Amino acid sequence: MTAAVPLGIDPGPGRATSTLGGLRWVHDPDDDQACLHHLAALHAPGAGRVVCHPTPGATGPILARDLLEALGKRRDALTRARRARDGAALVRVWMRAERVEHLVVLRAHRLHPQLLDAFAELSAATGPTVWLVWHHTDPPPAQAWSWPRAVDAIRGHPHADRSVRLRPVEVMYGEAVAEARREARLWRVAPPRQRRYTQPGCGLGALLQRLTIDATTEAELCLHLDAAQVGFAAEGLTLVLPPEPAALAALGPRVTPRVVARLRRIGCPASAAALLLALATDARAGQVASCSPRSISPDLGQVRLLPGTYRIPERARPLLRAALLDHQARGLPAYALFAGARGGGLLLPQAMGNLIGRAAALADLPVPLAATSAGRGDSGSEEPFATALVTSGAGRIDGGGPPPQLRPRWPRLRPPRSPVRGRALR
C-alpha cells in the first residue's frame, strides 16, 4: 500500500504536536475497550473532531455513507437527496464546510487497502488529520502512535477547541446596542427605498430580521429587542414594538442551535441552504431560487435578496459554505446557487418550493412560507419579514424627521460670468 502523505510516528512526551496533518496510524494491539471509549469520547463536530465507526468490509459507497453519518447526516441522506452517486464528493464538501480538523476512523484493520489509500487522498483534499486506528496484534503498515498519546494529541490540539462558550449578558447587551445604533445611523442617512415588486415595509422587516436573528431563546430575543430600542433612542429615533409577547412571536427565535442541528441532518448542501434561507428570511420560493453566489457576503454573514439584506447567524454559516463548495465542485452557472438537476438554469418557484418542503420533512422542521401554496406562486409582490407585525403598523420607526442633506465639503466652483447677462465664459 502506498502512502500519499507523510506518515506520523509517536512524537514522544517532549515533541510538539501543533503541526499535525496528513495520515496517522494508531496501534491498539490488545483491542482494549478503554481505547474505544476514549477515542469515541473525542467526537465533537462543533470542535472540529469527528469519530467514524465504519462498517466492517465496507465498500466505497458504504464508507461514504458512514462518514456522512459521523458528520451528523441521516443514514439515508444520500438516497433521500437523490445523490447516491455523489457520496465521496459530498464527504469532501461537508468536511471542508464544517472545517473538520481531526477524523478518527475506528476498526481500520477491517477496511480494504484501497479504502485506506482513499483516506490519504481525503486528507490531502480537505486538510484534516486522519487517524486510522488498528485494533490488531499485527502492526499497521507504517509506524504508529500509541493510542493514549494519540488521544492526548487530538484533545490538546491548540486549534481544535471551537465550542460555543457562554458570554456574559452585559457583553451581549452592549454588542446588541452598538449594532442597533449603527443600523439607526444608516436608517437616518439612507432609509431603504421600496423596490419594485415588493410591498411597503420590506426595509423595516429586513432591519428587524438583522437585529433579532441571532437570538436563541425567547429571553435572548427580548434582550435584543430592548437593546435595539435603546440603540435607536440614542440616535434620536423611536423603534415602536408591541408590548404583547404573542405579537413578537413572528420575530423568532428562528435559527436556534436545535434548528441548525436538524438542518445538518440533510445530506444535500443545496437543500439545507435553501431551507435555511427560507426559515431565516420568510422569502418566497422564487426569491430563494434567484439567490446567486454573489448575493452572499464573503464572510457568509449576509444574504442580499430583493426585499432587503438579511443576516445569517454564525452557527448556520457552514450550511451556506457547503452549498457554495458544492456549487463550485459541480461547475454550476455563476448566476444560480440552486440549479436544476442537470445543472441547468434557475429552479422554477414550484420546483424550489417542492425542494424546500422535502428538506423540511427530512429535518423534521416546520414548513416555511416558501413551501406553502402561497409561497410557491410567482405572482404578486414580495412580503416583508414578519409580515403581520410590520404591515399592521405595530412595528415601526418614528421620529428623526427627514434624512439629513449631505453637502459637499468644498463649495461648488462656477465659471465666471461674462458682461453679457446669462452667458458664461468658456
Secondary structure, DSSP 4 states (H G I P E B T S, - for coil): ---SSPBP----TTS--TT--EEEEEE-TT--HHHHHHHHTT-BGGGTEEEE-PPTT--HHHHHHHHHHHTT--TTHHHHTT-GGGHHHHHHHHHHHTT--EEEETTGGGS-HHHHHHHHHHHHHH-PEEEEEE-SSSPPSS--EEHHHHHHHHHT-TT---------HHHHHHHHHHHHHHHHHHHHHSPPPPPTTB-TTHHHHHHHHHHHTT--SHHHHHHHHHHHHHHHHHTT-EEE--S-GGGGGGG---S-HHHHHHHTT-S-HHHHHHHHHHHHH---HHHHHT--GGGB-TTS-EEEETTEEEE--GGGHHHHHHHHHHHHHHT--TT-SSB-TTS-SBPPHHHHHHHHHHHHHHHT----GGGSHHHH---SPBPPTTHHHHHTSSSEEE-S-SPPPP--SSPPP-PPBPSSTT-B--
